Amino acid sequence: MLEDAIESLSRTGYMRDEAAFLCLAATHSGYFVRRQFNEFLHQPRGGAAARFVEKLLATGHAQVVHFRLNRLIYHIRTRKVYARLDQTDNRNRREKAPLTVKRKLMCLDFVLAHREQRFLGSEGEKVAYFT
């Protein structure tokens, strides 16, 4: 299922690593910061994250959210991305309160730190696992 979603997003112009991160971030958080993308790629700060964010913003797949101290957070909120993930009813598309955004970013940090583990991010995955 994840491979299908990555392939589907790759057909929209994202490189495979970008599509994989987009799947992960959209499913488990809906929000991300550049640092998390860099950690996913095991790269220091740099151009890869800038190009990815530019692509997301140019296609309208994400929106910039400004927080205190001029921190930029990116919200994956378009139906197009979640439709390609077969998660059209995913609540991560909706705007959240600042404390909820912080919790979602921490959740994505946890998933990134434990990528060898299996996480059930979508309703379909949870239903399939428990039935």
N, C-alpha and C positions, 0 to 999 in steps of 0.2 A: 504494500500500500504506500509506504513512504517513497519507495523507488518510483512509483507511478506519479506521485505528486512532484517529486524532484524533476522527473522527465517532463512533466506538463509545464512546470515553471521555466525549465530550460528552453522550451520552444518559444517562450515569450521574450527571449533575448538575454536571459541571465546565464552566466557561466554555471557549471555544475556546483561548485562550492557556494556560490551566491544563492542558488536555488535551494541547496540543502540548508543553509542558514536561515533563509526566508521561511522555509517549512517549519523549522525548529522554533524560530522566534514567533511566528504567527500562531502556531499551535499552543505553545506553552506560556505566552506572555501577551503578544500583540504589540509590545513595546520593546525597544532595544536602544542601546547607546553604541557608538562606534567602537569603544573598547571591547565590547562583547563580540562584535564581528571580528576584530583583530585576534581575540583569543580563540575564536572558532577556527581561524586559519592558521593559528600558531605563528603570527607575524607581529612585529612591532608596529607602532603607529605608522601610518603612511598612506600612500596613494590608493591602495586597494580599497580601503574603507571609503575614501572620498569618492572614488568612481562608483562604488556600489550605492552609496547614498544619493549621488547625483542621478543615477539611473532610476532609483526608486521614486525620487521626487519628480523627475521628468515624465515618468509614465503615470504619475498620480497614484502609485501604489502605496505611498506612505505620506505622512504629513509631519512637519516639524512641530514639536511642542517645546516652548521655552519655559524653563523652570528657573528657580532662584539662582542667583549668581551666574546668569546667562548660560546655564547648562542646556544643551540641546538633546532632546530625546525624540526618537522617531516612532511614530505610531502607524502600524500596518493596519489600515482601516478599510481598504477598498474591497468590495464584494468580489471583484475579479480574482484576487489572490486566494481568498477563501473558497471560491467556487472551484478553482483548480486543485485545491486541497480536499475537495468534496466535504467542506465544512461550512456550508452557506449560513448555518444558524449559529456559528461560533460567536460567543459574546465578547471575545477579545477585540472585535471591530468597534465596539462602543467606547466612547470617551469615559474615562475614569477619574475619580478624585485623586489628588496628588498622593495621598498615603497609599491608595490602592496601586497607583503606578509604581511607587517605590517597592511595594510588595511583589508586583509582577516582575520588575527588574531583578529583584533578589531571587525569585523563582527561576528565571532564565539563567542567572549566574549558577545556581545549584545544578540545573540540568547540564549546563556547559562543563561544569567541574566533574560531573559523573556521567559522561557520555557512554561509558561502557555498560551502564544500567539501562533497562527498558522502562520508559515512562509512558503512561497511558494519557495522552494529551487530548484526544478527541472523544466525544461521546460514543462514536462507533467502535473505537478501540476498547473502551471500557465495557461496553455491552458484549462485544465478542469475547473478551477475556473472561468475564464472569458468567457467561452462559455456556 
